[in-house]
């Protein structure tokens, strides 16, 4: 299975988010982890087009929305929200 990192970032609260493109299934996988707490969540969705030149604006927006939702879910699990 071949995956390419499209973007990765860590926010001020220590949440690490990344978006991978799975070339075999033609899907993006968004993964968010709470730094130091070993709690991660992920979600996948089909790519609108092959990201040879980068993600489309719609795919990037959807990935960021997934990441935001996963952060909220992890915060809830940790009792931070």
Residue pairs with C-beta under 8 A, 6 or more apart in sequence:
1 22
1 24
2 22
2 23
2 24
3 20
3 21
3 22
3 23
3 29
4 20
4 21
4 23
4 51
5 18
5 19
5 20
6 19
6 20
6 21
6 28
6 51
6 54
6 55
6 63
7 18
7 19
7 55
7 60
7 63
8 16
8 17
8 18
8 19
9 16
9 17
9 18
10 16
10 17
10 35
11 17
11 71
14 34
14 35
14 36
15 32
15 33
15 34
15 35
15 71
15 74
16 32
16 33
16 35
17 30
17 31
17 32
17 67
17 70
17 71
18 30
18 31
19 28
19 29
19 30
19 31
19 55
19 63
19 67
20 28
20 29
20 31
21 27
21 28
21 29
21 47
21 51
21 55
22 28
22 29
22 44
25 44
26 46
26 47
26 50
27 44
27 45
27 46
27 47
28 44
28 45
28 46
28 47
28 55
28 59
28 62
28 63
29 42
29 43
29 44
30 42
30 43
30 44
30 45
30 63
30 66
30 67
30 70
31 40
31 41
31 42
31 70
32 40
32 41
32 42
32 67
32 70
32 71
32 74
33 39
33 40
33 74
34 40
34 74
34 78
37 78
39 74
39 77
39 78
40 74
41 70
41 73
41 74
42 70
43 66
43 69
43 70
45 62
45 63
45 66
47 59
48 56
48 58
48 59
49 56
49 59
51 59
55 63
72 81
75 81
